[in-house]
Amino acid sequence: MVGKKLRKLRTQKGLSQQQLAKIAGVPQSTIWYIERENRNPTIKTMKRLATALGVSIEEFLDSETKEMITNGSQKND
């Protein structure tokens, strides 16, 4: 799911993989692998990509994952 969201956000901004890689400071191959769902990004990579795209990390998550995180934090409160 992260890969599809990344591709959508990248194309909405009109960026190529190479352009996003340069802005985010990650290898272009990393973006290629993430977009094809061959690799899950690290939190560090997600932060870099989110910053480069001007969005929060939450934008990469699907609604089910967001709900799990929210419910998990409420249990710990």
PDB file of N, CA, C and O in Angstrom:
ATOM      1  N   MET A   1       0.801  -1.194   0.000  1.00  0.00           N
ATOM      2  CA  MET A   1       0.000   0.000   0.000  1.00  0.00           C
ATOM      3  C   MET A   1       0.851   1.268   0.000  1.00  0.00           C
ATOM      4  O   MET A   1       0.497   2.262  -0.635  1.00  0.00           O
ATOM      5  N   VAL A   2       1.964   1.227   0.708  1.00  0.00           N
ATOM      6  CA  VAL A   2       2.835   2.401   0.778  1.00  0.00           C
ATOM      7  C   VAL A   2       3.324   2.784  -0.618  1.00  0.00           C
ATOM      8  O   VAL A   2       3.394   3.964  -0.961  1.00  0.00           O
ATOM      9  N   GLY A   3       3.659   1.776  -1.412  1.00  0.00           N
ATOM     10  CA  GLY A   3       4.172   2.036  -2.751  1.00  0.00           C
ATOM     11  C   GLY A   3       3.183   2.761  -3.638  1.00  0.00           C
ATOM     12  O   GLY A   3       3.549   3.692  -4.355  1.00  0.00           O
ATOM     13  N   LYS A   4       1.929   2.337  -3.591  1.00  0.00           N
ATOM     14  CA  LYS A   4       0.889   2.979  -4.402  1.00  0.00           C
ATOM     15  C   LYS A   4       0.670   4.418  -3.960  1.00  0.00           C
ATOM     16  O   LYS A   4       0.496   5.315  -4.785  1.00  0.00           O
ATOM     17  N   LYS A   5       0.680   4.623  -2.654  1.00  0.00           N
ATOM     18  CA  LYS A   5       0.490   5.985  -2.129  1.00  0.00           C
ATOM     19  C   LYS A   5       1.673   6.871  -2.519  1.00  0.00           C
ATOM     20  O   LYS A   5       1.494   8.030  -2.892  1.00  0.00           O
ATOM     21  N   LEU A   6       2.876   6.317  -2.429  1.00  0.00           N
ATOM     22  CA  LEU A   6       4.064   7.083  -2.800  1.00  0.00           C
ATOM     23  C   LEU A   6       3.995   7.494  -4.264  1.00  0.00           C
ATOM     24  O   LEU A   6       4.230   8.656  -4.597  1.00  0.00           O
ATOM     25  N   ARG A   7       3.676   6.553  -5.132  1.00  0.00           N
ATOM     26  CA  ARG A   7       3.593   6.862  -6.562  1.00  0.00           C
ATOM     27  C   ARG A   7       2.538   7.939  -6.819  1.00  0.00           C
ATOM     28  O   ARG A   7       2.772   8.868  -7.592  1.00  0.00           O
ATOM     29  N   LYS A   8       1.390   7.817  -6.177  1.00  0.00           N
ATOM     30  CA  LYS A   8       0.312   8.791  -6.366  1.00  0.00           C
ATOM     31  C   LYS A   8       0.753  10.185  -5.925  1.00  0.00           C
ATOM     32  O   LYS A   8       0.561  11.158  -6.655  1.00  0.00           O
ATOM     33  N   LEU A   9       1.339  10.282  -4.742  1.00  0.00           N
ATOM     34  CA  LEU A   9       1.801  11.578  -4.238  1.00  0.00           C
ATOM     35  C   LEU A   9       2.896  12.165  -5.121  1.00  0.00           C
ATOM     36  O   LEU A   9       2.905  13.363  -5.404  1.00  0.00           O
ATOM     37  N   ARG A  10       3.816  11.310  -5.552  1.00  0.00           N
ATOM     38  CA  ARG A  10       4.925  11.771  -6.405  1.00  0.00           C
ATOM     39  C   ARG A  10       4.403  12.317  -7.724  1.00  0.00           C
ATOM     40  O   ARG A  10       4.819  13.387  -8.170  1.00  0.00           O
ATOM     41  N   THR A  11       3.491  11.579  -8.348  1.00  0.00           N
ATOM     42  CA  THR A  11       2.980  12.021  -9.652  1.00  0.00           C
ATOM     43  C   THR A  11       2.087  13.254  -9.515  1.00  0.00           C
ATOM     44  O   THR A  11       2.051  14.094 -10.414  1.00  0.00           O
ATOM     45  N   GLN A  12       1.371  13.366  -8.401  1.00  0.00           N
ATOM     46  CA  GLN A  12       0.563  14.568  -8.165  1.00  0.00           C
ATOM     47  C   GLN A  12       1.441  15.809  -8.080  1.00  0.00           C
ATOM     48  O   GLN A  12       1.029  16.898  -8.480  1.00  0.00           O
ATOM     49  N   LYS A  13       2.638  15.642  -7.566  1.00  0.00           N
ATOM     50  CA  LYS A  13       3.591  16.759  -7.461  1.00  0.00           C
ATOM     51  C   LYS A  13       4.357  16.973  -8.765  1.00  0.00           C
ATOM     52  O   LYS A  13       5.129  17.924  -8.889  1.00  0.00           O
ATOM     53  N   GLY A  14       4.141  16.085  -9.736  1.00  0.00           N
ATOM     54  CA  GLY A  14       4.813  16.217 -11.023  1.00  0.00           C
ATOM     55  C   GLY A  14       6.291  15.878 -10.979  1.00  0.00           C
ATOM     56  O   GLY A  14       7.082  16.419 -11.752  1.00  0.00           O
ATOM     57  N   LEU A  15       6.665  14.980 -10.071  1.00  0.00           N
ATOM     58  CA  LEU A  15       8.070  14.617  -9.913  1.00  0.00           C
ATOM     59  C   LEU A  15       8.365  13.243 -10.501  1.00  0.00           C
ATOM     60  O   LEU A  15       7.544  12.330 -10.416  1.00  0.00           O
ATOM     61  N   SER A  16       9.529  13.111 -11.089  1.00  0.00           N
ATOM     62  CA  SER A  16      10.013  11.798 -11.508  1.00  0.00           C
ATOM     63  C   SER A  16      10.615  11.116 -10.285  1.00  0.00           C
ATOM     64  O   SER A  16      10.841  11.755  -9.257  1.00  0.00           O
ATOM     65  N   GLN A  17      10.870   9.829 -10.400  1.00  0.00           N
ATOM     66  CA  GLN A  17      11.535   9.122  -9.301  1.00  0.00           C
ATOM     67  C   GLN A  17      12.899   9.743  -9.026  1.00  0.00           C
ATOM     68  O   GLN A  17      13.295   9.915  -7.873  1.00  0.00           O
ATOM     69  N   GLN A  18      13.603  10.073 -10.081  1.00  0.00           N
ATOM     70  CA  GLN A  18      14.939  10.650  -9.941  1.00  0.00           C
ATOM     71  C   GLN A  18      14.886  12.008  -9.231  1.00  0.00           C
ATOM     72  O   GLN A  18      15.723  12.299  -8.376  1.00  0.00           O
ATOM     73  N   GLN A  19      13.902  12.833  -9.588  1.00  0.00           N
ATOM     74  CA  GLN A  19      13.774  14.143  -8.949  1.00  0.00           C
ATOM     75  C   GLN A  19      13.456  13.997  -7.461  1.00  0.00           C
ATOM     76  O   GLN A  19      14.049  14.674  -6.621  1.00  0.00           O
ATOM     77  N   LEU A  20      12.511  13.104  -7.146  1.00  0.00           N
ATOM     78  CA  LEU A  20      12.147  12.888  -5.747  1.00  0.00           C
ATOM     79  C   LEU A  20      13.337  12.352  -4.959  1.00  0.00           C
ATOM     80  O   LEU A  20      13.578  12.767  -3.825  1.00  0.00           O
ATOM     81  N   ALA A  21      14.069  11.438  -5.560  1.00  0.00           N
ATOM     82  CA  ALA A  21      15.242  10.868  -4.891  1.00  0.00           C
ATOM     83  C   ALA A  21      16.247  11.956  -4.532  1.00  0.00           C
ATOM     84  O   ALA A  21      16.795  11.963  -3.430  1.00  0.00           O
ATOM     85  N   LYS A  22      16.484  12.863  -5.453  1.00  0.00           N
ATOM     86  CA  LYS A  22      17.446  13.942  -5.209  1.00  0.00           C
ATOM     87  C   LYS A  22      16.958  14.859  -4.087  1.00  0.00           C
ATOM     88  O   LYS A  22      17.735  15.230  -3.207  1.00  0.00           O
ATOM     89  N   ILE A  23      15.685  15.220  -4.114  1.00  0.00           N
ATOM     90  CA  ILE A  23      15.124  16.108  -3.090  1.00  0.00           C
ATOM     91  C   ILE A  23      15.146  15.435  -1.717  1.00  0.00           C
ATOM     92  O   ILE A  23      15.484  16.061  -0.712  1.00  0.00           O
ATOM     93  N   ALA A  24      14.779  14.144  -1.690  1.00  0.00           N
ATOM     94  CA  ALA A  24      14.678  13.414  -0.420  1.00  0.00           C
ATOM     95  C   ALA A  24      16.023  12.913   0.091  1.00  0.00           C
ATOM     96  O   ALA A  24      16.155  12.575   1.267  1.00  0.00           O
ATOM     97  N   GLY A  25      17.010  12.862  -0.780  1.00  0.00           N
ATOM     98  CA  GLY A  25      18.323  12.366  -0.369  1.00  0.00           C
ATOM     99  C   GLY A  25      18.365  10.858  -0.211  1.00  0.00           C
ATOM    100  O   GLY A  25      19.040  10.329   0.671  1.00  0.00           O
ATOM    101  N   VAL A  26      17.628  10.171  -1.085  1.00  0.00           N
ATOM    102  CA  VAL A  26      17.630   8.704  -1.077  1.00  0.00           C
ATOM    103  C   VAL A  26      17.959   8.212  -2.485  1.00  0.00           C
ATOM    104  O   VAL A  26      17.757   8.945  -3.453  1.00  0.00           O
ATOM    105  N   PRO A  27      18.459   6.996  -2.613  1.00  0.00           N
ATOM    106  CA  PRO A  27      18.732   6.469  -3.953  1.00  0.00           C
ATOM    107  C   PRO A  27      17.441   6.301  -4.763  1.00  0.00           C
ATOM    108  O   PRO A  27      16.394   5.954  -4.216  1.00  0.00           O
ATOM    109  N   GLN A  28      17.530   6.548  -6.049  1.00  0.00           N
ATOM    110  CA  GLN A  28      16.362   6.382  -6.921  1.00  0.00           C
ATOM    111  C   GLN A  28      15.872   4.946  -6.887  1.00  0.00           C
ATOM    112  O   GLN A  28      14.672   4.695  -6.996  1.00  0.00           O
ATOM    113  N   SER A  29      16.786   4.006  -6.737  1.00  0.00           N
ATOM    114  CA  SER A  29      16.399   2.592  -6.689  1.00  0.00           C
ATOM    115  C   SER A  29      15.508   2.295  -5.484  1.00  0.00           C
ATOM    116  O   SER A  29      14.650   1.415  -5.549  1.00  0.00           O
ATOM    117  N   THR A  30      15.707   3.021  -4.391  1.00  0.00           N
ATOM    118  CA  THR A  30      14.859   2.840  -3.210  1.00  0.00           C
ATOM    119  C   THR A  30      13.411   3.187  -3.549  1.00  0.00           C
ATOM    120  O   THR A  30      12.492   2.451  -3.190  1.00  0.00           O
ATOM    121  N   ILE A  31      13.212   4.293  -4.229  1.00  0.00           N
ATOM    122  CA  ILE A  31      11.858   4.698  -4.627  1.00  0.00           C
ATOM    123  C   ILE A  31      11.271   3.675  -5.583  1.00  0.00           C
ATOM    124  O   ILE A  31      10.099   3.318  -5.470  1.00  0.00           O
ATOM    125  N   TRP A  32      12.072   3.202  -6.518  1.00  0.00           N
ATOM    126  CA  TRP A  32      11.622   2.193  -7.480  1.00  0.00           C
ATOM    127  C   TRP A  32      11.122   0.945  -6.752  1.00  0.00           C
ATOM    128  O   TRP A  32      10.037   0.442  -7.044  1.00  0.00           O
ATOM    129  N   TYR A  33      11.914   0.451  -5.807  1.00  0.00           N
ATOM    130  CA  TYR A  33      11.528  -0.752  -5.057  1.00  0.00           C
ATOM    131  C   TYR A  33      10.282  -0.519  -4.206  1.00  0.00           C
ATOM    132  O   TYR A  33       9.405  -1.381  -4.150  1.00  0.00           O
ATOM    133  N   ILE A  34      10.193   0.624  -3.549  1.00  0.00           N
ATOM    134  CA  ILE A  34       9.027   0.915  -2.706  1.00  0.00           C
ATOM    135  C   ILE A  34       7.765   0.987  -3.560  1.00  0.00           C
ATOM    136  O   ILE A  34       6.740   0.405  -3.204  1.00  0.00           O
ATOM    137  N   GLU A  35       7.837   1.694  -4.676  1.00  0.00           N
ATOM    138  CA  GLU A  35       6.656   1.849  -5.529  1.00  0.00           C
ATOM    139  C   GLU A  35       6.184   0.521  -6.104  1.00  0.00           C
ATOM    140  O   GLU A  35       4.998   0.363  -6.395  1.00  0.00           O
ATOM    141  N   ARG A  36       7.071  -0.416  -6.268  1.00  0.00           N
ATOM    142  CA  ARG A  36       6.694  -1.731  -6.799  1.00  0.00           C
ATOM    143  C   ARG A  36       6.381  -2.727  -5.691  1.00  0.00           C
ATOM    144  O   ARG A  36       6.210  -3.920  -5.943  1.00  0.00           O
ATOM    145  N   GLU A  37       6.308  -2.227  -4.464  1.00  0.00           N
ATOM    146  CA  GLU A  37       5.985  -3.046  -3.291  1.00  0.00           C
ATOM    147  C   GLU A  37       7.000  -4.169  -3.076  1.00  0.00           C
ATOM    148  O   GLU A  37       6.674  -5.202  -2.490  1.00  0.00           O
ATOM    149  N   ASN A  38       8.236  -3.965  -3.553  1.00  0.00           N
ATOM    150  CA  ASN A  38       9.301  -4.951  -3.354  1.00  0.00           C
ATOM    151  C   ASN A  38      10.072  -4.708  -2.067  1.00  0.00           C
ATOM    152  O   ASN A  38      10.844  -5.559  -1.625  1.00  0.00           O
ATOM    153  N   ARG A  39       9.860  -3.552  -1.475  1.00  0.00           N
ATOM    154  CA  ARG A  39      10.605  -3.197  -0.266  1.00  0.00           C
ATOM    155  C   ARG A  39       9.742  -2.268   0.579  1.00  0.00           C
ATOM    156  O   ARG A  39       9.085  -1.364   0.063  1.00  0.00           O
ATOM    157  N   ASN A  40       9.756  -2.508   1.885  1.00  0.00           N
ATOM    158  CA  ASN A  40       9.085  -1.597   2.807  1.00  0.00           C
ATOM    159  C   ASN A  40      10.090  -0.554   3.260  1.00  0.00           C
ATOM    160  O   ASN A  40      11.212  -0.892   3.637  1.00  0.00           O
ATOM    161  N   PRO A  41       9.694   0.712   3.225  1.00  0.00           N
ATOM    162  CA  PRO A  41      10.636   1.757   3.622  1.00  0.00           C
ATOM    163  C   PRO A  41      10.854   1.787   5.130  1.00  0.00           C
ATOM    164  O   PRO A  41       9.970   1.426   5.907  1.00  0.00           O
ATOM    165  N   THR A  42      12.024   2.214   5.523  1.00  0.00           N
ATOM    166  CA  THR A  42      12.287   2.434   6.943  1.00  0.00           C
ATOM    167  C   THR A  42      11.568   3.721   7.356  1.00  0.00           C
ATOM    168  O   THR A  42      11.145   4.506   6.508  1.00  0.00           O
ATOM    169  N   ILE A  43      11.440   3.919   8.646  1.00  0.00           N
ATOM    170  CA  ILE A  43      10.833   5.155   9.144  1.00  0.00           C
ATOM    171  C   ILE A  43      11.656   6.359   8.680  1.00  0.00           C
ATOM    172  O   ILE A  43      11.099   7.390   8.300  1.00  0.00           O
ATOM    173  N   LYS A  44      12.972   6.223   8.713  1.00  0.00           N
ATOM    174  CA  LYS A  44      13.854   7.313   8.277  1.00  0.00           C
ATOM    175  C   LYS A  44      13.583   7.675   6.815  1.00  0.00           C
ATOM    176  O   LYS A  44      13.492   8.854   6.472  1.00  0.00           O
ATOM    177  N   THR A  45      13.456   6.664   5.959  1.00  0.00           N
ATOM    178  CA  THR A  45      13.180   6.909   4.544  1.00  0.00           C
ATOM    179  C   THR A  45      11.802   7.523   4.366  1.00  0.00           C
ATOM    180  O   THR A  45      11.630   8.445   3.569  1.00  0.00           O
ATOM    181  N   MET A  46      10.812   7.015   5.108  1.00  0.00           N
ATOM    182  CA  MET A  46       9.461   7.575   5.017  1.00  0.00           C
ATOM    183  C   MET A  46       9.451   9.048   5.420  1.00  0.00           C
ATOM    184  O   MET A  46       8.760   9.856   4.798  1.00  0.00           O
ATOM    185  N   LYS A  47      10.206   9.399   6.449  1.00  0.00           N
ATOM    186  CA  LYS A  47      10.284  10.796   6.883  1.00  0.00           C
ATOM    187  C   LYS A  47      10.886  11.665   5.783  1.00  0.00           C
ATOM    188  O   LYS A  47      10.389  12.753   5.494  1.00  0.00           O
ATOM    189  N   ARG A  48      11.958  11.174   5.177  1.00  0.00           N
ATOM    190  CA  ARG A  48      12.614  11.935   4.101  1.00  0.00           C
ATOM    191  C   ARG A  48      11.673  12.133   2.912  1.00  0.00           C
ATOM    192  O   ARG A  48      11.582  13.229   2.358  1.00  0.00           O
ATOM    193  N   LEU A  49      10.974  11.060   2.527  1.00  0.00           N
ATOM    194  CA  LEU A  49      10.054  11.149   1.395  1.00  0.00           C
ATOM    195  C   LEU A  49       8.879  12.067   1.712  1.00  0.00           C
ATOM    196  O   LEU A  49       8.477  12.880   0.880  1.00  0.00           O
ATOM    197  N   ALA A  50       8.334  11.935   2.911  1.00  0.00           N
ATOM    198  CA  ALA A  50       7.207  12.782   3.314  1.00  0.00           C
ATOM    199  C   ALA A  50       7.610  14.256   3.303  1.00  0.00           C
ATOM    200  O   ALA A  50       6.869  15.104   2.805  1.00  0.00           O
ATOM    201  N   THR A  51       8.776  14.552   3.849  1.00  0.00           N
ATOM    202  CA  THR A  51       9.265  15.931   3.869  1.00  0.00           C
ATOM    203  C   THR A  51       9.448  16.454   2.450  1.00  0.00           C
ATOM    204  O   THR A  51       9.054  17.580   2.144  1.00  0.00           O
ATOM    205  N   ALA A  52      10.038  15.647   1.593  1.00  0.00           N
ATOM    206  CA  ALA A  52      10.273  16.054   0.206  1.00  0.00           C
ATOM    207  C   ALA A  52       8.964  16.305  -0.535  1.00  0.00           C
ATOM    208  O   ALA A  52       8.896  17.167  -1.412  1.00  0.00           O
ATOM    209  N   LEU A  53       7.927  15.552  -0.182  1.00  0.00           N
ATOM    210  CA  LEU A  53       6.626  15.692  -0.840  1.00  0.00           C
ATOM    211  C   LEU A  53       5.718  16.703  -0.139  1.00  0.00           C
ATOM    212  O   LEU A  53       4.643  17.030  -0.643  1.00  0.00           O
ATOM    213  N   GLY A  54       6.149  17.195   1.019  1.00  0.00           N
ATOM    214  CA  GLY A  54       5.355  18.175   1.749  1.00  0.00           C
ATOM    215  C   GLY A  54       4.115  17.594   2.403  1.00  0.00           C
ATOM    216  O   GLY A  54       3.086  18.262   2.505  1.00  0.00           O
ATOM    217  N   VAL A  55       4.217  16.335   2.850  1.00  0.00           N
ATOM    218  CA  VAL A  55       3.087  15.663   3.502  1.00  0.00           C
ATOM    219  C   VAL A  55       3.564  15.035   4.809  1.00  0.00           C
ATOM    220  O   VAL A  55       4.762  14.992   5.089  1.00  0.00           O
ATOM    221  N   SER A  56       2.610  14.549   5.602  1.00  0.00           N
ATOM    222  CA  SER A  56       2.973  13.829   6.823  1.00  0.00           C
ATOM    223  C   SER A  56       3.155  12.351   6.490  1.00  0.00           C
ATOM    224  O   SER A  56       2.674  11.875   5.461  1.00  0.00           O
ATOM    225  N   ILE A  57       3.837  11.646   7.348  1.00  0.00           N
ATOM    226  CA  ILE A  57       4.034  10.207   7.148  1.00  0.00           C
ATOM    227  C   ILE A  57       2.693   9.488   7.076  1.00  0.00           C
ATOM    228  O   ILE A  57       2.559   8.487   6.372  1.00  0.00           O
ATOM    229  N   GLU A  58       1.708   9.992   7.797  1.00  0.00           N
ATOM    230  CA  GLU A  58       0.381   9.370   7.807  1.00  0.00           C
ATOM    231  C   GLU A  58      -0.220   9.259   6.414  1.00  0.00           C
ATOM    232  O   GLU A  58      -1.046   8.382   6.164  1.00  0.00           O
ATOM    233  N   GLU A  59       0.187  10.139   5.505  1.00  0.00           N
ATOM    234  CA  GLU A  59      -0.329  10.097   4.133  1.00  0.00           C
ATOM    235  C   GLU A  59       0.013   8.778   3.435  1.00  0.00           C
ATOM    236  O   GLU A  59      -0.677   8.373   2.499  1.00  0.00           O
ATOM    237  N   PHE A  60       1.068   8.115   3.884  1.00  0.00           N
ATOM    238  CA  PHE A  60       1.486   6.857   3.277  1.00  0.00           C
ATOM    239  C   PHE A  60       0.699   5.658   3.804  1.00  0.00           C
ATOM    240  O   PHE A  60       0.715   4.587   3.196  1.00  0.00           O
ATOM    241  N   LEU A  61       0.014   5.835   4.927  1.00  0.00           N
ATOM    242  CA  LEU A  61      -0.650   4.714   5.582  1.00  0.00           C
ATOM    243  C   LEU A  61      -2.086   4.562   5.103  1.00  0.00           C
ATOM    244  O   LEU A  61      -2.760   5.549   4.806  1.00  0.00           O
ATOM    245  N   ASP A  62      -2.551   3.314   5.031  1.00  0.00           N
ATOM    246  CA  ASP A  62      -3.949   3.093   4.692  1.00  0.00           C
ATOM    247  C   ASP A  62      -4.801   3.281   5.942  1.00  0.00           C
ATOM    248  O   ASP A  62      -4.268   3.347   7.050  1.00  0.00           O
ATOM    249  N   SER A  63      -6.109   3.368   5.775  1.00  0.00           N
ATOM    250  CA  SER A  63      -6.998   3.666   6.902  1.00  0.00           C
ATOM    251  C   SER A  63      -6.951   2.585   7.977  1.00  0.00           C
ATOM    252  O   SER A  63      -7.074   2.890   9.163  1.00  0.00           O
ATOM    253  N   GLU A  64      -6.776   1.333   7.580  1.00  0.00           N
ATOM    254  CA  GLU A  64      -6.709   0.239   8.553  1.00  0.00           C
ATOM    255  C   GLU A  64      -5.479   0.384   9.453  1.00  0.00           C
ATOM    256  O   GLU A  64      -5.567   0.189  10.665  1.00  0.00           O
ATOM    257  N   THR A  65      -4.353   0.721   8.865  1.00  0.00           N
ATOM    258  CA  THR A  65      -3.126   0.903   9.637  1.00  0.00           C
ATOM    259  C   THR A  65      -3.250   2.107  10.563  1.00  0.00           C
ATOM    260  O   THR A  65      -2.827   2.049  11.718  1.00  0.00           O
ATOM    261  N   LYS A  66      -3.830   3.202  10.061  1.00  0.00           N
ATOM    262  CA  LYS A  66      -4.033   4.384  10.901  1.00  0.00           C
ATOM    263  C   LYS A  66      -4.901   4.042  12.105  1.00  0.00           C
ATOM    264  O   LYS A  66      -4.620   4.474  13.223  1.00  0.00           O
ATOM    265  N   GLU A  67      -5.958   3.262  11.872  1.00  0.00           N
ATOM    266  CA  GLU A  67      -6.867   2.877  12.955  1.00  0.00           C
ATOM    267  C   GLU A  67      -6.141   2.025  13.992  1.00  0.00           C
ATOM    268  O   GLU A  67      -6.334   2.212  15.194  1.00  0.00           O
ATOM    269  N   MET A  68      -5.308   1.092  13.534  1.00  0.00           N
ATOM    270  CA  MET A  68      -4.552   0.248  14.454  1.00  0.00           C
ATOM    271  C   MET A  68      -3.622   1.090  15.322  1.00  0.00           C
ATOM    272  O   MET A  68      -3.503   0.852  16.524  1.00  0.00           O
ATOM    273  N   ILE A  69      -2.971   2.064  14.718  1.00  0.00           N
ATOM    274  CA  ILE A  69      -2.058   2.931  15.460  1.00  0.00           C
ATOM    275  C   ILE A  69      -2.837   3.756  16.480  1.00  0.00           C
ATOM    276  O   ILE A  69      -2.429   3.872  17.636  1.00  0.00           O
ATOM    277  N   THR A  70      -3.957   4.327  16.048  1.00  0.00           N
ATOM    278  CA  THR A  70      -4.780   5.136  16.943  1.00  0.00           C
ATOM    279  C   THR A  70      -5.303   4.303  18.103  1.00  0.00           C
ATOM    280  O   THR A  70      -5.221   4.727  19.255  1.00  0.00           O
ATOM    281  N   ASN A  71      -5.834   3.134  17.815  1.00  0.00           N
ATOM    282  CA  ASN A  71      -6.362   2.266  18.869  1.00  0.00           C
ATOM    283  C   ASN A  71      -5.255   1.811  19.812  1.00  0.00           C
ATOM    284  O   ASN A  71      -5.473   1.704  21.019  1.00  0.00           O
ATOM    285  N   GLY A  72      -4.086   1.547  19.277  1.00  0.00           N
ATOM    286  CA  GLY A  72      -2.955   1.137  20.103  1.00  0.00           C
ATOM    287  C   GLY A  72      -2.511   2.231  21.043  1.00  0.00           C
ATOM    288  O   GLY A  72      -2.178   1.958  22.196  1.00  0.00           O
ATOM    289  N   SER A  73      -2.501   3.499  20.561  1.00  0.00           N
ATOM    290  CA  SER A  73      -2.099   4.591  21.438  1.00  0.00           C
ATOM    291  C   SER A  73      -3.141   4.887  22.495  1.00  0.00           C
ATOM    292  O   SER A  73      -2.799   5.315  23.598  1.00  0.00           O
ATOM    293  N   GLN A  74      -4.406   4.668  22.179  1.00  0.00           N
ATOM    294  CA  GLN A  74      -5.455   4.903  23.170  1.00  0.00           C
ATOM    295  C   GLN A  74      -5.372   3.880  24.292  1.00  0.00           C
ATOM    296  O   GLN A  74      -5.653   4.207  25.445  1.00  0.00           O
ATOM    297  N   LYS A  75      -4.992   2.649  23.976  1.00  0.00           N
ATOM    298  CA  LYS A  75      -4.855   1.607  24.986  1.00  0.00           C
ATOM    299  C   LYS A  75      -3.709   1.907  25.938  1.00  0.00           C
ATOM    300  O   LYS A  75      -3.750   1.533  27.110  1.00  0.00           O
ATOM    301  N   ASN A  76      -2.683   2.585  25.429  1.00  0.00           N
ATOM    302  CA  ASN A  76      -1.509   2.892  26.246  1.00  0.00           C
ATOM    303  C   ASN A  76      -1.685   4.141  27.096  1.00  0.00           C
ATOM    304  O   ASN A  76      -0.876   4.398  27.987  1.00  0.00           O
ATOM    305  N   ASP A  77      -2.726   4.919  26.836  1.00  0.00           N
ATOM    306  CA  ASP A  77      -2.955   6.166  27.595  1.00  0.00           C
ATOM    307  C   ASP A  77      -3.448   5.892  28.993  1.00  0.00           C
ATOM    308  O   ASP A  77      -3.687   6.827  29.758  1.00  0.00           O
TER     309      ASP A  77
END
